[in-house]
Amino acid sequence: MTSTTTEIFDPYDYDFHEDPYPVYTRLRDEAPLYHNATDDFWALSRHADVHAAVKDDVTFSNRMGVSLDASAWNPGAHRVMSFLALDGAAQTRLRKLVSAGFTPRRVRELTPQIQALADHYLDKLAAVSADGGEADWIAELAGKLPMDVISEMMGVPAADRDEVRRLADLVVHREDGVRDVPEAGMTAALELIGYYSEMVARRRRQPSDDLTSALVAAEVDGDRLLDHEVIAFLFLMVVAGNETTTKLLGNALFHLGAHPAQLADVFADLGDSALVGSWIEETLRHDTSSQMLARYVAQDVELHGQVVPAGSKLLVLLGSANRDERVFTAPDVFDVHRPADELGRIMSFGVGRHFCLGANLARLEARVVLTELVRRTSGFEVHADRAVRVHSTSVRGFAELPVTLSWRAR
């Protein structure tokens, strides 16, 4: 990339947050290996490179965490981001122990609870819509249901959930002009860790049937999780799991709402959930909640004619990989009819040993909510001119998304 275009990619820039995809296109075409001298990081933007780097945690290590932010980039990152910030045997050990509590069966058994929550919040949406003609999809449903699901699973009391969500929002928010975690975000992270520390201590004294108790009791070959390891996983769940699912639900309405013909297709058949599934997967591809992850380069590596030196920070741009024209047909077009083989190549949840442990839960929540939305309404209109974006280096979505819903007669 020439000197005149050296700084085209600034992950902290608010204008970039509004629409990162033209920047990603330039990176893929002009600088598939990009170096930002100001913040001293490298970035990979093409699908093949991102896929290879995410699978190779020997060269592209997680040991310093996965965040671009300087204050979060350290060898102790696993104390707040759990196995996401570990490699090799340490990562395998922790993931096995966590998986002993956070089982696929536990996720599947949440279906009735998720359905009950979807019913509850859609009832409230209907009431709000009846009064004002429109409602904020994030405030009334998308921002609440994922937190409720995770909180019920963990055993967080209903009275605490709004505050836990407020703290989680602060952890991912980035302030204009601040090139790191803002002070409010650091304070919120400490408060969340303190909250979960007390919760784990209570479960040690008095176990229940929730995930926190299951993690405390989890055992693999005589090995158990330490308190700080349980706390780190709970923190990861509430920040990564809750935030990304909220953004997925918002992004799904935003993009389908911009394509009336596709919206009509999705809402045409109440008994056909196949298009709901495609709607979710295409949203994950077209505008994924998790845009980028950081990696520590453990050894010199040559890519695209340049050497990335050992010790460097490198970003893998998941959002760019999902728009790579080398893999996806008309990648900038949102298309719920996109072929399944293309949707099967999305990078939104990663690949290999670091594939997102919460992917099944996120997909389940989205499927239950959006299937119920199709059953109850004949469609919706998004008031995009009044939508408010979240500003974050890693998470993409909306803080406010006003919608008008067309309710079916019941």
DRENDO-1510 file (C-alpha; in Angstrom, 1 decimal, always signed):
<recs>
REC; n; res; u; v; w
REC; 1; MET; +0.0; +0.0; +0.0 .
REC; 2; THR; +1.4; +3.4; -0.9 .
REC; 3; SER; +2.3; +6.0; +1.6 .
REC; 4; THR; -0.8; +8.1; +0.7 .
REC; 5; THR; -3.1; +5.3; +1.8 .
REC; 6; THR; -1.1; +4.0; +4.7 .
REC; 7; GLU; -3.7; +4.9; +7.4 .
REC; 8; ILE; -6.9; +4.0; +5.6 .
REC; 9; PHE; -7.8; +1.5; +8.3 .
REC; 10; ASP; -8.4; +2.9; +11.8 .
REC; 11; PRO; -10.6; +0.5; +13.9 .
REC; 12; TYR; -11.3; +3.3; +16.5 .
REC; 13; ASP; -12.7; +5.7; +13.9 .
REC; 14; TYR; -16.4; +6.4; +14.3 .
REC; 15; ASP; -16.9; +6.8; +10.6 .
REC; 16; PHE; -15.4; +3.4; +10.0 .
REC; 17; HIS; -17.9; +2.0; +12.5 .
REC; 18; GLU; -20.8; +3.3; +10.4 .
REC; 19; ASP; -19.6; +1.3; +7.4 .
REC; 20; PRO; -16.4; -0.7; +7.5 .
REC; 21; TYR; -17.0; -2.6; +4.3 .
REC; 22; PRO; -15.5; -0.2; +1.7 .
REC; 23; VAL; -12.3; -0.1; +3.8 .
REC; 24; TYR; -12.2; -3.9; +3.9 .
REC; 25; THR; -12.6; -4.0; +0.1 .
REC; 26; ARG; -9.6; -1.7; -0.3 .
REC; 27; LEU; -7.6; -3.8; +2.1 .
REC; 28; ARG; -8.3; -7.0; +0.3 .
REC; 29; ASP; -7.5; -5.5; -3.1 .
REC; 30; GLU; -4.6; -3.2; -2.2 .
REC; 31; ALA; -3.0; -4.5; +1.1 .
REC; 32; PRO; -4.1; -8.1; +1.9 .
REC; 33; LEU; -1.4; -7.8; +4.6 .
REC; 34; TYR; -1.7; -4.3; +6.1 .
REC; 35; HIS; +0.4; -2.5; +8.6 .
REC; 36; ASN; -0.8; +0.4; +10.7 .
REC; 37; ALA; +2.3; +2.2; +11.9 .
REC; 38; THR; +0.4; +4.6; +14.2 .
REC; 39; ASP; -1.0; +1.8; +16.4 .
REC; 40; ASP; +1.6; -0.8; +15.4 .
REC; 41; PHE; -0.6; -3.6; +14.3 .
REC; 42; TRP; -0.9; -5.8; +11.2 .
REC; 43; ALA; -4.2; -7.0; +9.6 .
REC; 44; LEU; -5.3; -9.8; +7.3 .
REC; 45; SER; -8.5; -9.3; +5.3 .
REC; 46; ARG; -8.8; -12.1; +2.7 .
REC; 47; HIS; -10.9; -15.2; +3.6 .
REC; 48; ALA; -8.1; -17.6; +2.9 .
REC; 49; ASP; -5.6; -15.7; +5.1 .
REC; 50; VAL; -8.1; -15.2; +7.9 .
REC; 51; HIS; -9.1; -18.9; +7.8 .
REC; 52; ALA; -5.5; -20.1; +7.9 .
REC; 53; ALA; -4.5; -17.7; +10.7 .
REC; 54; VAL; -7.4; -18.6; +13.0 .
REC; 55; LYS; -6.6; -22.3; +12.6 .
REC; 56; ASP; -2.9; -21.8; +13.3 .
REC; 57; ASP; -2.6; -20.8; +17.0 .
REC; 58; VAL; +1.0; -21.8; +17.0 .
REC; 59; THR; +2.1; -19.0; +14.8 .
REC; 60; PHE; -0.9; -16.7; +15.5 .
REC; 61; SER; -1.2; -17.1; +19.2 .
REC; 62; ASN; -4.1; -16.1; +21.6 .
REC; 63; ARG; -1.8; -15.8; +24.6 .
REC; 64; MET; -2.1; -12.0; +24.8 .
REC; 65; GLY; -5.8; -12.0; +24.4 .
REC; 66; VAL; -8.0; -11.1; +21.4 .
REC; 67; SER; -8.5; -7.4; +21.8 .
REC; 68; LEU; -6.8; -4.6; +19.9 .
REC; 69; ASP; -6.9; -2.4; +23.0 .
REC; 70; ALA; -3.4; -1.9; +24.6 .
REC; 71; SER; -4.7; -2.3; +28.2 .
REC; 72; ALA; -6.3; -5.7; +27.4 .
REC; 73; TRP; -3.2; -6.9; +25.5 .
REC; 74; ASN; -1.2; -8.9; +28.1 .
REC; 75; PRO; -0.2; -12.4; +29.2 .
REC; 76; GLY; -2.9; -12.3; +31.9 .
REC; 77; ALA; -5.8; -11.8; +29.4 .
REC; 78; HIS; -7.1; -15.3; +30.1 .
REC; 79; ARG; -8.1; -14.1; +33.6 .
REC; 80; VAL; -11.0; -12.1; +32.0 .
REC; 81; MET; -11.4; -13.9; +28.6 .
REC; 82; SER; -11.0; -17.5; +29.7 .
REC; 83; PHE; -9.8; -20.1; +27.1 .
REC; 84; LEU; -10.3; -17.5; +24.3 .
REC; 85; ALA; -6.9; -16.1; +25.5 .
REC; 86; LEU; -5.1; -19.4; +25.7 .
REC; 87; ASP; -3.4; -21.9; +23.2 .
REC; 88; GLY; -2.5; -25.5; +23.1 .
REC; 89; ALA; -2.8; -27.7; +26.1 .
REC; 90; ALA; -3.9; -24.9; +28.4 .
REC; 91; GLN; -6.7; -24.0; +26.1 .
REC; 92; THR; -7.7; -27.6; +25.6 .
REC; 93; ARG; -7.8; -28.3; +29.4 .
REC; 94; LEU; -9.9; -25.2; +30.1 .
REC; 95; ARG; -12.3; -25.7; +27.2 .
REC; 96; LYS; -12.9; -29.4; +28.2 .
REC; 97; LEU; -13.7; -28.4; +31.8 .
REC; 98; VAL; -16.0; -25.6; +30.7 .
REC; 99; SER; -17.7; -27.9; +28.2 .
REC; 100; ALA; -18.4; -30.4; +31.0 .
REC; 101; GLY; -20.8; -27.8; +32.4 .
REC; 102; PHE; -21.8; -25.9; +29.3 .
REC; 103; THR; -23.0; -28.9; +27.4 .
REC; 104; PRO; -25.0; -29.1; +24.1 .
REC; 105; ARG; -27.8; -30.8; +26.1 .
REC; 106; ARG; -27.9; -27.8; +28.5 .
REC; 107; VAL; -28.2; -25.5; +25.5 .
REC; 108; ARG; -30.9; -27.6; +23.9 .
REC; 109; GLU; -32.9; -27.7; +27.1 .
REC; 110; LEU; -33.0; -23.9; +27.1 .
REC; 111; THR; -35.4; -24.0; +24.2 .
REC; 112; PRO; -38.7; -23.7; +26.2 .
REC; 113; GLN; -37.2; -20.9; +28.3 .
REC; 114; ILE; -36.1; -19.0; +25.2 .
REC; 115; GLN; -39.6; -19.5; +23.7 .
REC; 116; ALA; -41.2; -18.2; +26.8 .
REC; 117; LEU; -38.9; -15.2; +26.8 .
REC; 118; ALA; -39.6; -14.5; +23.1 .
REC; 119; ASP; -43.4; -14.7; +23.8 .
REC; 120; HIS; -43.0; -12.4; +26.8 .
REC; 121; TYR; -41.0; -9.7; +25.0 .
REC; 122; LEU; -43.1; -9.9; +21.8 .
REC; 123; ASP; -46.2; -9.4; +23.9 .
REC; 124; LYS; -44.6; -6.3; +25.3 .
REC; 125; LEU; -43.5; -5.1; +21.9 .
REC; 126; ALA; -47.1; -5.5; +20.7 .
REC; 127; ALA; -48.3; -3.4; +23.6 .
REC; 128; VAL; -45.7; -0.7; +23.0 .
REC; 129; SER; -46.5; -0.6; +19.3 .
REC; 130; ALA; -50.2; -0.3; +20.0 .
REC; 131; ASP; -49.5; +2.8; +22.1 .
REC; 132; GLY; -46.9; +4.6; +19.9 .
REC; 133; GLY; -47.1; +2.9; +16.5 .
REC; 134; GLU; -43.4; +1.8; +16.7 .
REC; 135; ALA; -41.0; +0.4; +19.2 .
REC; 136; ASP; -37.2; +0.1; +19.8 .
REC; 137; TRP; -36.3; -3.5; +18.8 .
REC; 138; ILE; -33.1; -3.3; +20.9 .
REC; 139; ALA; -34.6; -1.8; +24.0 .
REC; 140; GLU; -37.7; -3.9; +24.0 .
REC; 141; LEU; -36.3; -7.3; +22.9 .
REC; 142; ALA; -32.9; -7.8; +21.4 .
REC; 143; GLY; -31.1; -6.1; +24.2 .
REC; 144; LYS; -32.9; -8.0; +26.9 .
REC; 145; LEU; -33.6; -11.6; +25.8 .
REC; 146; PRO; -29.9; -12.7; +25.3 .
REC; 147; MET; -29.0; -11.3; +28.8 .
REC; 148; ASP; -32.0; -13.1; +30.3 .
REC; 149; VAL; -31.1; -16.4; +28.7 .
REC; 150; ILE; -27.5; -16.2; +29.9 .
REC; 151; SER; -28.5; -14.9; +33.3 .
REC; 152; GLU; -31.1; -17.7; +33.8 .
REC; 153; MET; -28.5; -20.2; +32.7 .
REC; 154; MET; -25.8; -18.7; +35.1 .
REC; 155; GLY; -28.3; -18.1; +38.0 .
REC; 156; VAL; -28.2; -14.3; +37.9 .
REC; 157; PRO; -31.3; -13.0; +39.7 .
REC; 158; ALA; -33.8; -11.1; +37.5 .
REC; 159; ALA; -33.4; -8.0; +39.7 .
REC; 160; ASP; -29.7; -7.8; +38.8 .
REC; 161; ARG; -29.9; -8.3; +35.0 .
REC; 162; ASP; -30.4; -4.7; +33.8 .
REC; 163; GLU; -27.3; -3.6; +35.8 .
REC; 164; VAL; -25.3; -6.6; +34.5 .
REC; 165; ARG; -26.3; -5.6; +30.9 .
REC; 166; ARG; -25.4; -2.0; +31.5 .
REC; 167; LEU; -21.9; -3.0; +32.7 .
REC; 168; ALA; -21.5; -5.4; +29.7 .
REC; 169; ASP; -22.4; -2.6; +27.3 .
REC; 170; LEU; -19.8; -0.3; +28.9 .
REC; 171; VAL; -17.1; -3.0; +28.5 .
REC; 172; VAL; -17.4; -3.0; +24.7 .
REC; 173; HIS; -18.2; +0.7; +24.1 .
REC; 174; ARG; -15.4; +2.9; +22.7 .
REC; 175; GLU; -15.4; +6.6; +23.2 .
REC; 176; ASP; -14.6; +9.0; +20.3 .
REC; 177; GLY; -10.9; +9.9; +20.4 .
REC; 178; VAL; -9.9; +7.3; +23.1 .
REC; 179; ARG; -7.7; +4.6; +21.6 .
REC; 180; ASP; -8.1; +2.0; +24.3 .
REC; 181; VAL; -10.7; +0.8; +26.8 .
REC; 182; PRO; -12.3; +3.9; +28.3 .
REC; 183; GLU; -12.1; +4.4; +32.1 .
REC; 184; ALA; -15.8; +3.6; +32.4 .
REC; 185; GLY; -15.2; +0.3; +30.6 .
REC; 186; MET; -12.4; -0.7; +32.9 .
REC; 187; THR; -14.5; +0.2; +35.9 .
REC; 188; ALA; -17.4; -1.9; +34.5 .
REC; 189; ALA; -15.2; -4.9; +33.9 .
REC; 190; LEU; -13.9; -4.8; +37.5 .
REC; 191; GLU; -17.5; -4.5; +38.8 .
REC; 192; LEU; -18.6; -7.5; +36.7 .
REC; 193; ILE; -15.6; -9.6; +37.9 .
REC; 194; GLY; -16.5; -8.6; +41.5 .
REC; 195; TYR; -20.1; -9.6; +41.0 .
REC; 196; TYR; -19.3; -13.0; +39.6 .
REC; 197; SER; -16.7; -13.6; +42.3 .
REC; 198; GLU; -19.4; -13.3; +44.9 .
REC; 199; MET; -21.7; -15.5; +42.9 .
REC; 200; VAL; -19.1; -18.3; +42.6 .
REC; 201; ALA; -18.4; -18.1; +46.3 .
REC; 202; ARG; -22.2; -18.5; +47.0 .
REC; 203; ARG; -22.3; -21.5; +44.8 .
REC; 204; ARG; -19.3; -23.1; +46.5 .
REC; 205; ARG; -21.3; -22.8; +49.8 .
REC; 206; GLN; -24.7; -23.7; +48.4 .
REC; 207; PRO; -24.9; -25.3; +44.9 .
REC; 208; SER; -28.0; -25.1; +42.7 .
REC; 209; ASP; -28.9; -26.5; +39.3 .
REC; 210; ASP; -27.5; -23.5; +37.3 .
REC; 211; LEU; -24.4; -23.3; +35.0 .
REC; 212; THR; -22.3; -21.6; +37.7 .
REC; 213; SER; -22.8; -24.5; +40.0 .
REC; 214; ALA; -22.1; -27.0; +37.1 .
REC; 215; LEU; -18.8; -25.2; +36.4 .
REC; 216; VAL; -17.9; -25.2; +40.0 .
REC; 217; ALA; -18.5; -29.0; +40.1 .
REC; 218; ALA; -17.1; -29.8; +36.7 .
REC; 219; GLU; -14.3; -32.4; +36.7 .
REC; 220; VAL; -12.3; -34.1; +34.0 .
REC; 221; ASP; -9.8; -36.8; +35.0 .
REC; 222; GLY; -9.7; -35.4; +38.6 .
REC; 223; ASP; -9.0; -31.8; +37.4 .
REC; 224; ARG; -11.4; -29.0; +38.4 .
REC; 225; LEU; -11.8; -25.3; +37.5 .
REC; 226; LEU; -10.3; -22.8; +39.9 .
REC; 227; ASP; -12.5; -19.9; +41.1 .
REC; 228; HIS; -10.8; -17.4; +38.8 .
REC; 229; GLU; -11.3; -19.7; +35.8 .
REC; 230; VAL; -15.1; -20.0; +36.5 .
REC; 231; ILE; -15.3; -16.2; +36.9 .
REC; 232; ALA; -13.4; -15.6; +33.6 .
REC; 233; PHE; -15.8; -17.9; +31.7 .
REC; 234; LEU; -18.9; -16.1; +33.2 .
REC; 235; PHE; -17.3; -12.8; +32.2 .
REC; 236; LEU; -16.7; -14.0; +28.7 .
REC; 237; MET; -20.3; -15.3; +28.4 .
REC; 238; VAL; -21.9; -12.1; +29.4 .
REC; 239; VAL; -19.7; -9.8; +27.3 .
REC; 240; ALA; -19.1; -12.0; +24.2 .
REC; 241; GLY; -22.3; -14.1; +24.3 .
REC; 242; ASN; -24.8; -11.5; +25.3 .
REC; 243; GLU; -23.5; -8.6; +23.2 .
REC; 244; THR; -23.0; -10.5; +20.0 .
REC; 245; THR; -26.4; -12.1; +20.1 .
REC; 246; THR; -28.1; -8.8; +20.8 .
REC; 247; LYS; -26.2; -7.4; +17.7 .
REC; 248; LEU; -27.2; -10.4; +15.6 .
REC; 249; LEU; -30.9; -9.8; +16.3 .
REC; 250; GLY; -30.6; -6.1; +15.5 .
REC; 251; ASN; -28.6; -6.6; +12.3 .
REC; 252; ALA; -31.1; -9.3; +11.1 .
REC; 253; LEU; -34.0; -6.8; +11.1 .
REC; 254; PHE; -31.9; -3.9; +9.8 .
REC; 255; HIS; -30.7; -5.8; +6.7 .
REC; 256; LEU; -33.9; -7.7; +5.8 .
REC; 257; GLY; -35.9; -4.5; +6.3 .
REC; 258; ALA; -33.8; -2.9; +3.6 .
REC; 259; HIS; -35.0; -5.6; +1.1 .
REC; 260; PRO; -38.8; -5.7; +0.9 .
REC; 261; ALA; -39.0; -8.5; -1.6 .
REC; 262; GLN; -36.8; -10.8; +0.5 .
REC; 263; LEU; -38.8; -9.8; +3.6 .
REC; 264; ALA; -42.0; -10.8; +1.8 .
REC; 265; ASP; -40.4; -14.2; +1.0 .
REC; 266; VAL; -39.3; -14.8; +4.6 .
REC; 267; PHE; -42.7; -13.9; +6.1 .
REC; 268; ALA; -44.8; -15.6; +3.4 .
REC; 269; ASP; -45.1; -19.1; +4.9 .
REC; 270; LEU; -45.6; -19.3; +8.7 .
REC; 271; GLY; -44.8; -23.0; +8.7 .
REC; 272; ASP; -41.5; -22.7; +6.8 .
REC; 273; SER; -38.5; -22.1; +9.1 .
REC; 274; ALA; -35.9; -22.8; +6.4 .
REC; 275; LEU; -35.8; -19.2; +5.2 .
REC; 276; VAL; -35.5; -18.0; +8.8 .
REC; 277; GLY; -32.4; -20.1; +9.1 .
REC; 278; SER; -31.0; -18.7; +5.9 .
REC; 279; TRP; -31.9; -15.2; +7.2 .
REC; 280; ILE; -29.8; -15.8; +10.3 .
REC; 281; GLU; -26.8; -17.2; +8.4 .
REC; 282; GLU; -26.8; -14.5; +5.8 .
REC; 283; THR; -26.9; -11.9; +8.5 .
REC; 284; LEU; -23.9; -13.6; +10.1 .
REC; 285; ARG; -22.1; -13.4; +6.8 .
REC; 286; HIS; -23.2; -10.0; +5.5 .
REC; 287; ASP; -22.7; -8.0; +8.8 .
REC; 288; THR; -21.3; -10.2; +11.5 .
REC; 289; SER; -21.5; -9.0; +15.2 .
REC; 290; SER; -17.8; -10.0; +15.8 .
REC; 291; GLN; -15.8; -8.0; +13.3 .
REC; 292; MET; -12.2; -8.7; +14.2 .
REC; 293; LEU; -9.9; -10.5; +16.6 .
REC; 294; ALA; -6.3; -9.9; +17.6 .
REC; 295; ARG; -3.5; -12.4; +17.5 .
REC; 296; TYR; +0.1; -12.4; +18.9 .
REC; 297; VAL; +2.6; -13.4; +16.2 .
REC; 298; ALA; +4.8; -15.9; +17.9 .
REC; 299; GLN; +7.4; -16.2; +15.2 .
REC; 300; ASP; +8.5; -14.3; +12.0 .
REC; 301; VAL; +6.0; -15.1; +9.2 .
REC; 302; GLU; +6.1; -14.1; +5.6 .
REC; 303; LEU; +2.8; -13.2; +3.9 .
REC; 304; HIS; +2.2; -11.4; +0.6 .
REC; 305; GLY; +5.9; -10.6; +0.2 .
REC; 306; GLN; +6.3; -9.0; +3.6 .
REC; 307; VAL; +7.6; -10.3; +6.9 .
REC; 308; VAL; +5.5; -9.9; +10.1 .
REC; 309; PRO; +8.1; -10.0; +12.9 .
REC; 310; ALA; +7.7; -12.1; +16.0 .
REC; 311; GLY; +6.0; -10.2; +18.8 .
REC; 312; SER; +3.7; -8.3; +16.5 .
REC; 313; LYS; +0.0; -7.7; +17.1 .
REC; 314; LEU; -2.1; -8.9; +14.1 .
REC; 315; LEU; -5.8; -8.5; +13.5 .
REC; 316; VAL; -7.9; -11.2; +11.7 .
REC; 317; LEU; -10.8; -9.3; +10.0 .
REC; 318; LEU; -13.7; -11.7; +10.2 .
REC; 319; GLY; -16.1; -9.1; +8.8 .
REC; 320; SER; -13.9; -8.7; +5.7 .
REC; 321; ALA; -13.4; -12.4; +5.2 .
REC; 322; ASN; -17.2; -12.8; +5.0 .
REC; 323; ARG; -17.3; -10.3; +2.1 .
REC; 324; ASP; -14.4; -11.7; +0.1 .
REC; 325; GLU; -15.4; -11.9; -3.6 .
REC; 326; ARG; -13.0; -14.8; -3.9 .
REC; 327; VAL; -15.4; -16.9; -1.9 .
REC; 328; PHE; -18.8; -15.3; -2.0 .
REC; 329; THR; -21.0; -14.4; -5.1 .
REC; 330; ALA; -21.9; -10.7; -5.1 .
REC; 331; PRO; -20.6; -10.4; -1.5 .
REC; 332; ASP; -21.9; -6.9; -0.8 .
REC; 333; VAL; -25.5; -8.0; -1.6 .
REC; 334; PHE; -27.7; -9.2; +1.3 .
REC; 335; ASP; -29.4; -12.3; -0.1 .
REC; 336; VAL; -31.4; -14.8; +2.1 .
REC; 337; HIS; -31.4; -17.1; -1.0 .
REC; 338; ARG; -27.6; -17.4; -1.0 .
REC; 339; PRO; -26.4; -21.0; -1.6 .
REC; 340; ALA; -25.9; -23.1; +1.5 .
REC; 341; ASP; -22.4; -24.0; +0.4 .
REC; 342; GLU; -21.4; -20.3; +0.5 .
REC; 343; LEU; -23.1; -19.8; +3.9 .
REC; 344; GLY; -21.1; -22.8; +5.2 .
REC; 345; ARG; -17.9; -20.8; +4.7 .
REC; 346; ILE; -18.7; -17.9; +6.9 .
REC; 347; MET; -16.0; -17.0; +9.5 .
REC; 348; SER; -18.3; -15.4; +12.1 .
REC; 349; PHE; -17.7; -18.0; +14.7 .
REC; 350; GLY; -14.2; -18.9; +13.8 .
REC; 351; VAL; -12.8; -22.3; +12.9 .
REC; 352; GLY; -10.8; -25.1; +14.5 .
REC; 353; ARG; -10.0; -25.4; +18.2 .
REC; 354; HIS; -11.1; -21.8; +18.8 .
REC; 355; PHE; -14.6; -22.2; +17.1 .
REC; 356; CYS; -17.0; -20.2; +19.3 .
REC; 357; LEU; -18.4; -22.4; +22.1 .
REC; 358; GLY; -21.6; -20.3; +22.2 .
REC; 359; ALA; -22.4; -20.6; +18.4 .
REC; 360; ASN; -25.2; -23.1; +19.0 .
REC; 361; LEU; -26.8; -20.9; +21.7 .
REC; 362; ALA; -26.6; -17.8; +19.6 .
REC; 363; ARG; -28.2; -19.6; +16.6 .
REC; 364; LEU; -30.9; -21.1; +18.8 .
REC; 365; GLU; -31.9; -17.8; +20.3 .
REC; 366; ALA; -32.0; -16.1; +16.9 .
REC; 367; ARG; -34.1; -19.0; +15.4 .
REC; 368; VAL; -36.6; -19.0; +18.2 .
REC; 369; VAL; -37.1; -15.2; +18.3 .
REC; 370; LEU; -37.2; -14.7; +14.5 .
REC; 371; THR; -39.5; -17.7; +13.9 .
REC; 372; GLU; -41.9; -16.4; +16.5 .
REC; 373; LEU; -41.7; -12.9; +14.9 .
REC; 374; VAL; -42.7; -14.4; +11.5 .
REC; 375; ARG; -45.6; -16.3; +13.2 .
REC; 376; ARG; -46.9; -13.1; +14.9 .
REC; 377; THR; -46.3; -10.5; +12.2 .
REC; 378; SER; -46.6; -10.2; +8.5 .
REC; 379; GLY; -43.5; -8.0; +8.3 .
REC; 380; PHE; -41.9; -4.8; +9.7 .
REC; 381; GLU; -40.4; -1.5; +8.7 .
REC; 382; VAL; -37.1; -0.3; +10.1 .
REC; 383; HIS; -36.7; +3.4; +10.6 .
REC; 384; ALA; -33.0; +3.4; +9.5 .
REC; 385; ASP; -32.7; +7.1; +9.6 .
REC; 386; ARG; -33.1; +7.1; +13.4 .
REC; 387; ALA; -31.1; +3.9; +14.1 .
REC; 388; VAL; -28.1; +4.5; +16.5 .
REC; 389; ARG; -25.0; +2.4; +16.1 .
REC; 390; VAL; -22.8; +1.0; +18.9 .
REC; 391; HIS; -19.2; +2.2; +18.7 .
REC; 392; SER; -16.8; -0.6; +19.3 .
REC; 393; THR; -13.6; -1.9; +17.8 .
REC; 394; SER; -14.8; -5.5; +17.7 .
REC; 395; VAL; -18.6; -5.6; +18.0 .
REC; 396; ARG; -20.9; -4.3; +15.3 .
REC; 397; GLY; -24.6; -3.5; +15.7 .
REC; 398; PHE; -27.1; -1.1; +17.1 .
REC; 399; ALA; -27.8; +0.6; +20.4 .
REC; 400; GLU; -31.3; +1.7; +19.1 .
REC; 401; LEU; -33.3; +0.3; +16.2 .
REC; 402; PRO; -36.8; +1.8; +15.9 .
REC; 403; VAL; -39.3; -0.5; +14.0 .
REC; 404; THR; -42.9; -0.6; +13.1 .
REC; 405; LEU; -44.3; -4.1; +13.1 .
REC; 406; SER; -47.3; -5.4; +11.2 .
REC; 407; TRP; -49.1; -7.7; +13.6 .
REC; 408; ARG; -51.2; -10.6; +12.4 .
REC; 409; ALA; -54.7; -11.1; +13.7 .
REC; 410; ARG; -54.7; -13.5; +16.6 .
</recs>
